[in-house]
Amino acid sequence: MTEEWRITIKRTPGSDTEIENDGELDEVVIGRWFHLEKMSPSTWWMRIGNHGVSVDVSGERPVVDVDLDRY
């Protein structure tokens, strides 16, 4: 199963760059406060500030685990 994804980069008015469904999204890191990573075909892990978030989409409904103040 291929997920749809999009990244939009705002540069100056009228010169945005958009990447959409071009390969497989594996990892996005923004500074030290955001990290999104695909751990397996059905598991994603995120760090948002001091919080860790794991998402498993292998079943009918996503299972989300949030770990507050982990980092």
TORTORSE-552644 format. One record per residue: x, y, z of N, C-alpha, C, O in turn; residue in three letters. Coordinates in pm, 1 decimal. Example, Ala and Ser with C-alpha at 12.3 -4.5 7.8 and 13.67 -1.06 7.14 Angstrom:
residues 2
+----------+----------+----------+----------+----------+----------+----------+----------+----------+----------+----------+----------+-----+
:     n.px :     n.py :     n.pz :    ca.px :    ca.py :    ca.pz :     c.px :     c.py :     c.pz :     o.px :     o.py :     o.pz :   r :
+----------+----------+----------+----------+----------+----------+----------+----------+----------+----------+----------+----------+-----+
:   1319.0 :   -569.0 :    780.0 :   1230.0 :   -450.0 :    780.0 :   1320.0 :   -330.0 :    780.0 :   1423.6 :   -331.9 :    846.5 : ALA :
:   1285.0 :   -225.0 :    708.0 :   1367.0 :   -106.0 :    714.0 :   1290.0 :      3.0 :    787.0 :   1340.9 :    113.8 :    803.9 : SER :
+----------+----------+----------+----------+----------+----------+----------+----------+----------+----------+----------+----------+-----+
end
This chain:
residues 71
+----------+----------+----------+----------+----------+----------+----------+----------+----------+----------+----------+----------+-----+
:     n.px :     n.py :     n.pz :    ca.px :    ca.py :    ca.pz :     c.px :     c.py :     c.pz :     o.px :     o.py :     o.pz :   r :
+----------+----------+----------+----------+----------+----------+----------+----------+----------+----------+----------+----------+-----+
:     84.1 :   -117.4 :      0.0 :      0.0 :      0.0 :      0.0 :     88.9 :    124.2 :      0.0 :    180.7 :    135.4 :     81.3 : MET :
:     61.8 :    215.8 :    -90.1 :    137.7 :    339.4 :    -99.6 :     56.6 :    452.8 :    -40.0 :    -58.1 :    475.6 :    -78.5 : THR :
:    117.1 :    523.8 :     54.2 :     50.0 :    637.8 :    115.1 :     68.6 :    760.7 :     27.4 :    171.4 :    776.8 :    -38.3 : GLU :
:    -31.4 :    846.2 :     27.4 :    -17.4 :    974.5 :    -39.6 :     49.4 :   1071.7 :     56.8 :     19.7 :   1071.2 :    176.3 : GLU :
:    138.6 :   1154.2 :      6.0 :    204.9 :   1251.9 :     89.8 :    239.9 :   1374.8 :      6.6 :    243.3 :   1369.0 :   -116.3 : TRP :
:    266.0 :   1486.2 :     75.5 :    301.0 :   1610.8 :      7.7 :    385.6 :   1695.9 :    101.7 :    359.3 :   1702.2 :    221.8 : ARG :
:    485.6 :   1760.2 :     47.1 :    566.0 :   1858.8 :    119.7 :    562.6 :   1986.6 :     38.0 :    592.4 :   1984.7 :    -81.5 : ILE :
:    526.3 :   2098.6 :    101.6 :    524.9 :   2228.1 :     35.3 :    627.4 :   2317.1 :    102.4 :    627.6 :   2332.3 :    224.6 : THR :
:    714.1 :   2375.6 :     22.3 :    817.0 :   2466.1 :     72.7 :    780.7 :   2606.1 :     26.9 :    775.5 :   2633.6 :    -93.0 : ILE :
:    755.6 :   2695.1 :    123.0 :    722.0 :   2834.6 :     92.9 :    852.1 :   2913.8 :     84.9 :    923.7 :   2926.7 :    184.2 : LYS :
:    881.8 :   2965.8 :    -31.2 :   1003.8 :   3044.8 :    -48.7 :    966.2 :   3192.6 :    -51.0 :    954.5 :   3254.1 :     55.0 : ARG :
:    947.9 :   3249.0 :   -165.1 :    899.6 :   3385.9 :   -177.0 :    764.6 :   3378.9 :   -247.0 :    733.6 :   3278.1 :   -310.5 : THR :
:    684.6 :   3483.1 :   -236.8 :    553.2 :   3477.2 :   -302.6 :    565.6 :   3436.6 :   -449.7 :    639.8 :   3496.7 :   -527.4 : PRO :
:    490.8 :   3333.6 :   -484.1 :    488.7 :   3286.9 :   -622.8 :    596.1 :   3186.6 :   -658.9 :    601.9 :   3142.3 :   -773.6 : GLY :
:    682.2 :   3148.9 :   -563.9 :    788.1 :   3053.1 :   -598.9 :    790.0 :   2934.4 :   -502.1 :    896.9 :   2888.8 :   -461.6 : SER :
:    673.0 :   2885.1 :   -465.9 :    664.4 :   2768.6 :   -378.7 :    712.5 :   2644.0 :   -451.8 :    701.8 :   2634.1 :   -574.0 : ASP :
:    765.2 :   2550.0 :   -375.7 :    805.4 :   2420.4 :   -429.3 :    720.7 :   2314.7 :   -362.2 :    709.4 :   2312.7 :   -239.6 : THR :
:    661.3 :   2227.0 :   -440.6 :    578.5 :   2120.7 :   -385.4 :    627.5 :   1985.9 :   -439.2 :    645.7 :   1968.2 :   -559.7 : GLU :
:    647.9 :   1893.7 :   -348.9 :    685.6 :   1756.4 :   -383.9 :    569.8 :   1669.3 :   -339.1 :    530.0 :   1673.1 :   -222.7 : ILE :
:    516.0 :   1591.3 :   -430.5 :    397.6 :   1512.2 :   -397.9 :    411.0 :   1372.2 :   -456.2 :    430.9 :   1355.3 :   -576.5 : GLU :
:    399.6 :   1271.2 :   -368.3 :    398.9 :   1130.7 :   -409.1 :    515.1 :   1097.4 :   -503.0 :    497.3 :   1024.9 :   -600.8 : ASN :
:    633.6 :   1150.4 :   -473.0 :    751.6 :   1124.4 :   -554.1 :    844.1 :   1032.0 :   -477.0 :    937.7 :   1077.7 :   -411.4 : ASP :
:    818.4 :    902.5 :   -484.5 :    893.3 :    805.4 :   -407.0 :    823.3 :    776.2 :   -276.0 :    704.3 :    803.6 :   -260.4 : GLY :
:    897.1 :    720.7 :   -182.7 :    841.0 :    683.2 :    -53.2 :    893.5 :    777.3 :     53.6 :   1014.7 :    790.7 :     70.9 : GLU :
:    802.5 :    842.8 :    125.7 :    843.0 :    932.8 :    233.0 :    897.5 :    849.0 :    348.1 :    828.8 :    760.2 :    398.6 : LEU :
:   1020.6 :    877.1 :    389.5 :   1084.5 :    798.1 :    494.3 :   1111.8 :    879.0 :    620.3 :   1093.1 :    829.0 :    731.2 : ASP :
:   1156.1 :   1004.5 :    604.1 :   1195.5 :   1080.9 :    721.8 :   1185.9 :   1230.3 :    693.2 :   1219.9 :   1276.5 :    584.3 : GLU :
:   1138.5 :   1305.6 :    794.2 :   1135.6 :   1451.9 :    788.7 :   1190.3 :   1501.8 :    921.5 :   1141.3 :   1462.3 :   1027.3 : VAL :
:   1291.0 :   1587.9 :    917.2 :   1349.5 :   1645.1 :   1038.5 :   1351.5 :   1796.7 :   1021.8 :   1399.5 :   1848.2 :    920.8 : VAL :
:   1298.9 :   1867.9 :   1121.6 :   1300.7 :   2013.8 :   1121.7 :   1363.8 :   2056.9 :   1254.5 :   1303.0 :   2042.3 :   1360.5 : ILE :
:   1483.3 :   2108.7 :   1247.6 :   1553.8 :   2152.2 :   1368.0 :   1564.0 :   2039.9 :   1469.9 :   1579.6 :   1923.0 :   1434.7 : GLY :
:   1554.9 :   2077.5 :   1596.6 :   1561.5 :   1978.7 :   1705.0 :   1424.7 :   1952.0 :   1764.4 :   1413.6 :   1876.2 :   1860.8 : ARG :
:   1319.9 :   2012.2 :   1709.3 :   1188.1 :   2002.4 :   1771.5 :   1092.3 :   1909.6 :   1697.6 :    988.8 :   1873.9 :   1753.9 : TRP :
:   1122.4 :   1868.0 :   1571.9 :   1030.9 :   1780.6 :   1497.9 :   1108.8 :   1674.2 :   1421.8 :   1204.1 :   1704.4 :   1350.0 : PHE :
:   1066.9 :   1550.0 :   1438.7 :   1128.9 :   1438.2 :   1368.2 :   1018.7 :   1336.2 :   1340.0 :    954.4 :   1287.2 :   1432.8 : HIS :
:    996.9 :   1304.6 :   1214.4 :    899.6 :   1204.6 :   1171.4 :    975.1 :   1098.0 :   1094.5 :   1051.0 :   1130.1 :   1003.0 : LEU :
:    955.8 :    972.1 :   1129.9 :   1030.5 :    864.7 :   1063.9 :    943.5 :    740.8 :   1047.4 :    872.2 :    699.7 :   1139.0 : GLU :
:    951.5 :    682.9 :    929.1 :    881.2 :    558.2 :    901.4 :    968.6 :    443.7 :    952.2 :   1078.5 :    422.1 :    901.1 : LYS :
:    920.6 :    370.9 :   1052.0 :    998.5 :    264.7 :   1114.7 :    977.4 :    130.4 :   1046.1 :   1067.2 :     46.2 :   1045.3 : MET :
:    858.8 :    109.8 :    988.5 :    825.2 :    -13.1 :    915.9 :    710.2 :     23.4 :    821.9 :    662.2 :    136.7 :    825.2 : SER :
:    665.9 :    -68.9 :    739.7 :    554.8 :    -35.2 :    649.8 :    427.1 :     10.5 :    721.2 :    343.3 :     77.5 :    660.8 : PRO :
:    412.1 :    -25.0 :    848.4 :    288.6 :     13.5 :    918.2 :    312.7 :     93.7 :   1046.1 :    218.0 :    119.8 :   1120.3 : SER :
:    435.8 :    133.1 :   1073.2 :    466.3 :    203.9 :   1197.6 :    542.4 :    333.5 :   1169.5 :    642.2 :    334.7 :   1097.5 : THR :
:    492.3 :    442.7 :   1228.4 :    556.3 :    573.2 :   1220.1 :    590.8 :    619.1 :   1360.9 :    518.8 :    589.3 :   1456.2 : TRP :
:    700.5 :    691.4 :   1373.5 :    743.2 :    745.9 :   1501.2 :    767.1 :    895.0 :   1482.3 :    819.4 :    937.6 :   1379.3 : TRP :
:    728.4 :    974.9 :   1582.8 :    748.0 :   1119.1 :   1577.9 :    802.4 :   1170.4 :   1710.2 :    772.6 :   1116.8 :   1816.9 : MET :
:    881.8 :   1274.1 :   1700.9 :    916.4 :   1353.4 :   1818.1 :    871.9 :   1494.6 :   1786.7 :    914.0 :   1554.2 :   1687.6 : ARG :
:    786.3 :   1547.1 :   1872.6 :    738.4 :   1683.9 :   1858.8 :    773.5 :   1753.4 :   1989.2 :    709.9 :   1730.4 :   2092.0 : ILE :
:    874.1 :   1837.7 :   1984.2 :    922.0 :   1900.7 :   2107.2 :    972.7 :   1794.6 :   2202.4 :   1063.3 :   1718.6 :   2168.0 : GLY :
:    915.5 :   1788.1 :   2322.2 :    956.4 :   1689.2 :   2422.1 :    869.4 :   1564.1 :   2422.3 :    881.7 :   1481.1 :   2512.4 : ASN :
:    782.8 :   1549.0 :   2324.1 :    687.3 :   1438.5 :   2323.3 :    720.3 :   1336.4 :   2214.9 :    757.0 :   1373.2 :   2103.4 : HIS :
:    707.2 :   1210.1 :   2247.8 :    723.1 :   1102.4 :   2151.4 :    586.0 :   1048.6 :   2113.6 :    498.6 :   1034.0 :   2199.1 : GLY :
:    567.2 :   1018.9 :   1984.8 :    439.6 :    966.8 :   1936.6 :    468.6 :    849.8 :   1843.3 :    546.1 :    863.2 :   1748.6 : VAL :
:    406.5 :    735.2 :   1869.9 :    415.8 :    619.6 :   1781.1 :    278.0 :    593.3 :   1723.0 :    177.6 :    599.0 :   1794.1 : SER :
:    273.4 :    564.4 :   1593.4 :    146.4 :    535.3 :   1526.0 :    161.7 :    405.2 :   1449.7 :    252.6 :    390.5 :   1368.0 : VAL :
:     71.7 :    310.1 :   1476.5 :     69.6 :    182.0 :   1405.9 :    -58.9 :    176.3 :   1323.5 :   -168.6 :    189.3 :   1377.9 : ASP :
:    -45.1 :    157.2 :   1194.1 :   -161.1 :    155.5 :   1104.8 :   -183.6 :     17.5 :   1044.1 :   -240.2 :      6.2 :    935.4 : VAL :
:   -139.6 :    -87.5 :   1113.6 :   -150.5 :   -222.5 :   1058.2 :   -291.4 :   -280.6 :   1068.6 :   -325.6 :   -371.1 :    992.5 : SER :
:   -372.4 :   -231.9 :   1159.2 :   -507.3 :   -284.7 :   1177.1 :   -612.3 :   -199.0 :   1108.8 :   -581.1 :   -113.9 :   1025.4 : GLY :
:   -736.1 :   -222.9 :   1145.4 :   -846.3 :   -145.8 :   1087.2 :   -843.0 :      0.5 :   1130.5 :   -882.2 :     89.1 :   1054.6 : GLU :
:   -795.7 :     25.6 :   1253.9 :   -788.4 :    161.7 :   1306.3 :   -646.3 :    189.8 :   1352.9 :   -580.6 :    100.2 :   1406.0 : ARG :
:   -597.3 :    311.9 :   1334.6 :   -463.4 :    345.7 :   1382.9 :   -455.7 :    335.1 :   1535.1 :   -550.6 :    370.0 :   1605.3 : PRO :
:   -342.8 :    287.0 :   1585.2 :   -315.9 :    282.2 :   1728.7 :   -207.6 :    386.0 :   1756.6 :    -99.1 :    381.4 :   1698.6 : VAL :
:   -238.6 :    479.7 :   1846.1 :   -148.2 :    591.2 :   1874.8 :   -103.4 :    582.2 :   2019.9 :   -185.6 :    566.6 :   2110.1 : VAL :
:     27.8 :    592.1 :   2041.9 :     84.6 :    593.4 :   2176.0 :    161.6 :    723.7 :   2193.0 :    251.9 :    753.0 :   2114.6 : ASP :
:    126.9 :    801.8 :   2294.3 :    192.6 :    930.9 :   2318.1 :    268.9 :    922.9 :   2449.0 :    215.3 :    882.0 :   2551.9 : VAL :
:    395.9 :    963.0 :   2442.9 :    482.5 :    964.4 :   2559.8 :    520.0 :   1109.9 :   2588.3 :    605.6 :   1166.5 :   2520.3 : ASP :
:    456.1 :   1170.3 :   2688.4 :    479.1 :   1311.0 :   2719.3 :    610.3 :   1331.0 :   2791.5 :    650.2 :   1248.1 :   2873.2 : LEU :
:    676.9 :   1440.0 :   2762.0 :    802.9 :   1479.8 :   2826.2 :    905.8 :   1368.1 :   2824.8 :    968.0 :   1338.7 :   2926.9 : ASP :
:    923.4 :   1306.7 :   2710.7 :   1020.1 :   1198.3 :   2697.3 :   1161.3 :   1251.1 :   2670.5 :   1259.2 :   1188.5 :   2711.0 : ARG :
:   1172.1 :   1362.5 :   2604.4 :   1304.6 :   1411.3 :   2562.0 :   1345.1 :   1534.6 :   2635.9 :   1453.4 :   1588.0 :   2612.2 : TYR :
+----------+----------+----------+----------+----------+----------+----------+----------+----------+----------+----------+----------+-----+
end
